[in-house]
Amino acid sequence: MSILGWFAKRDRIISRKKGHARLDIPSDLWVKCFSCDATLYLKELEQNNKVCHECQYHFRLSPEERLNYFFDRDSFEEYYSDIKPKDFLGFKDTHSYASRIEASQKKTQRSDAAVVGTAKIENLSVNVGLMDFAFMGGSMGCVVGEKITLITEMAIKNKRPLVVFTSSGGARMQEGIMSLMQMAKTSAALAKLSEVRVPYICVLCDPTTGGTSASFGMLGDVTLAEPGALISFAGPRVIEQTIRQKLPPGFQRSEFLLENGMVDRVVHRKEMRSTVAGLVRALGGSK
């Protein structure tokens, strides 16, 4: 543990013993761990791949952070960034769909919740798909479905492995049946990818739920998951209310899915780059 981490731990223990509420801390210097309540020095956290050094909680990452942590520097080339969502239904709840799109685009500086392109990992060329939970909860609408389909079709043509990192709250209700159609669309594209025997590696990140988990999220030739990730179709509370039973501890977390054969391996973020690269080599990646 670094000296900064030691002081943060000490101050937290002292605060708890005295029964004092922790004061607000500058968000540009320190961050609170959502799991163990540790106070973490932000720069140190970023150097640790945004994994808490106290409890190993994996913070959510943006697509840019995943590219920086897992892929070769400056190797990513983005495609289809000009595809933008449409308000097919003129949908409005507490806010209009159009205003939600505008707010998310301003917040994330991207057109929608998926980023796709080509990159290299340990000098191995791959096709890449990354989801951004910060954009409307990573919900899968027509743009996400189209981008995942297009990058899959690119993999069919260039015969390079497809690597997708998922993080999604499910289908985007503001697009109605059009969003649900993306489940079939992406699944059909991946079936064609399988026919030409091009590897598909899917990494399930927190959370991966709903329409994403029910389609391309669970169709990998190899399915990895980050520790502690919520992976499900319906949420635990919905299931408990439906079946009127208490669910077992850790239900729908990545470790539970590993025990029950739904994922192939749970991989710590520090090992993700070498693990994915090793799979690309083993499954036929090209330089």
N, C-alpha and C positions, 0 to 999 in steps of 0.2 A: 504494500500500500504506500502511496506517495505521502509526503508530509502534509500536503493540502487535504488529502483524503483522511489522514489521521486526525487533523484538527476538526474537520467537518464531523467526523464520528464522535469525537470527544465533546464538542459543543452540543450535539444532539442528545447525548447521554445526560450531560449536566442539565440541560433544559428539561428533560423528562423527569429527572430526579427531583428537581425543584418544583415541578408541576406547572411550569410556565408555558404559555402558548408560544410557539416559534414565531418570530417576527417575519414579516414579508421580506424577501430577499430579491436583489436585482436580477431580473430574468436574463440579462445579458452576461451575467457572471456565474450565477448558481442556478441549479434546478433541483426540484424535489423528486425523488424516486416515487413512482406511483405504487410500487409494491411494498417496499420496506420503510418508506418515509425518510430515507437518508438524504442529506443535503450534499449534492454533488457539484464539484467545480466543472462548469460547462466545457471548458477547453479540454480538461482531462477526460470527461465523458466522451467527447467527440474523438479523442485519440484512442479510446477504448471501443471504437465502433458503436458508440451509443449503447453500451451494455453496462449496467450498474455494477461497480466493483464490490459492492456489499452483498447483493443477493442474486446477481446475474440476470436481473430483469432486462429484457430486450425492448428498448424504446422503439417506437415506430420510426421508419425512415422515409424520406422523400425519394423519388426516383433518382435525383441527382446524387444523393448520399449513397444509394446502393451502387450506382455506377462508379463512384469514387472508391468505395470500399472493396468491391468485388471484381471489377474489370480493369483492364490495362489502361493506363493514363492516356487520355486524348484519343482513344480508339473508337469511341462511340460515334456513330453517324445516324442521326434521327431521320425517320421517314414518316410521311403522311401527317405532318404536324399541322397542316392547313385544314384538316377535317374538323368541322365544328358542329355542335349539337343544334337541333331545331325544336321549337316548341310546337309539336304537331297538334296538340289538343287545346292550346291556349289555357294550360293548366294553372290553377290558382288555389292555394290553401290560405295560410296566413300571409304568404307572399306569392307573387307570380313566379312561375318557373323561369321566365325570362330574366327576372331580377336575381334569382338564385344562381343562374348560370353566370350572369355578369359579375356577381360578387365572388363566386368561386374562381373565375378566370382572373380577376384582379388579385385575389389572395395568393393563387398558386403560380400565376404567370404562365399558364398553359391553357389550351383550348378545351381539354376534357380530362377524364380520370385515368387515361392510359398513355404511356409513352412507348414507342416501338422503334426499332432500328437494328443496326448491326454493330458488333463490338468484338473485342478480343479478350480472352481470359487465359492468362499464361501463354500468350501468343497463339491461342487457338481461336479461329474465327467462328462466331456463332450469331444467330439471330436472337434478338432480345425483346421481351415485353415486360414492362413494369407498370404497376398500378399505384395510384396516388390516393391514399385514404383522405387526404386533406381536401380533395375535390369532391364535394357532396358525398362524403363517406365512401369514396371509391365505388359508387354505385355504377352498375353496368347498364348503360343505355346504348343507343345505336352506334355512337362513336366508338365506345370501348369494344363492342362486338365487331365493328368494321375493322378497327385497327388490329385486333387479335387475329381476325380472319386474314387480313392482308399480309401480316408478318408470317402467318402460317403458310400462305401461298408462296411467299418469297422463299421460305425454307424448302418448299417442294421444288422450286426452280433451281436454287443455288446448292441444294443438297447439304446444307450446313445445319447442325443441330439447333433446335429451338429451346431457349431457356426463358421461362416466364416466372416472375415474382408476383404473386397475387396478394391483394389487400383490399377487401371489398365488403360493403354492407349488404350486397345483393343487387337485385334488379332495380332499376330506377323507375319508381312508380309514376313519376310525372310523364313518362312516355308510354304508359299503358302496355297494351299487347305488343307494341313494337319492341319494347325492352325484353319481353319474354322470348320473342323470336330469336334474340341473339344467342340464347342457349343452344338451340338447334343449329344455328348458323355456324358457331364456333366449333361445335362438336362434329359437324359434317366436315369442316375443313381439316380438323385433326384426324379424322378417319382416313382422309386422302393422304395426309402426311404419313400415317402408319402404313398405308399400302405401298408407298415408295421406300419404306424402311429408313426414314430419317428420324433420329432420336428426338424425343421431346422430354425435357426435364422441367418439372414444375416445383417451385418452392412456395409453400404455403406460409404466409406471414399473418401476423395478427392485425385485424381479424380476416378470415376468409369464410364468408357465409352466403346464404341465399343462392341466387342464380349463378353466381361465379363458382361456388363449391359444387353446384349441381351440374356443371358443364365442364369447361376447360380446366377448372381447378383440380378435378379428380381424374383426369384422363392422361396423366403423364406416364411415359414408359418407366420413369423413376419419379417417385413423389417424395420430396423432402419437406421438412417443416422446421420452423424456428422454435426454440423452446418456449413453452407456455402459450403458444398461439391459440386463439379461439378459432376452431374450425367446425363449421356446422351448416345445416340448412336452416332450420328454425332455431330460435334461441332457447336456452335452458328453461326460462320461465314459461314460455309458450308450451313447451313439451310437458312440463310438470302440470300446468293447468289443464292440458288435454288428457293426459293419461292418469292424472290425480295420484301420482306417485312421486316419492322423493328420489332424485337422481343421485347416482354414486358420486363420491368426491372426485374432482378433476374431470368430470364428464365434459366431453367436447374440447378438451385441451389436447395439444399435440401429443403429449406423452400417453394419454388415454387412447388416442387413435393408433399410436404405434403398437401398444399392447394388444389392440384388437384388429390389427392387420390392415388398417386403412391408409397408413403411410409407411414408407420403406425405412425412413431414418429421421430422427430428430437431430439437427445439426446446429451446434453453437455457432454464433456469427463469426467468431475468430477462425473457424474451420470451414466456413461456407465456400470461400474462394477456391481453396485446394480441393474440396470435395467435389464441387461442380466441375472443375477442370479435370479431375481424375475421371469423372463419369464421361465427360466429353471424349477424352482419350479412349476410354474403354469401349465406348459405344460407336466410335468411328469418326471423331472430330478431325478436321483437316486444318493445316496451317495455311 
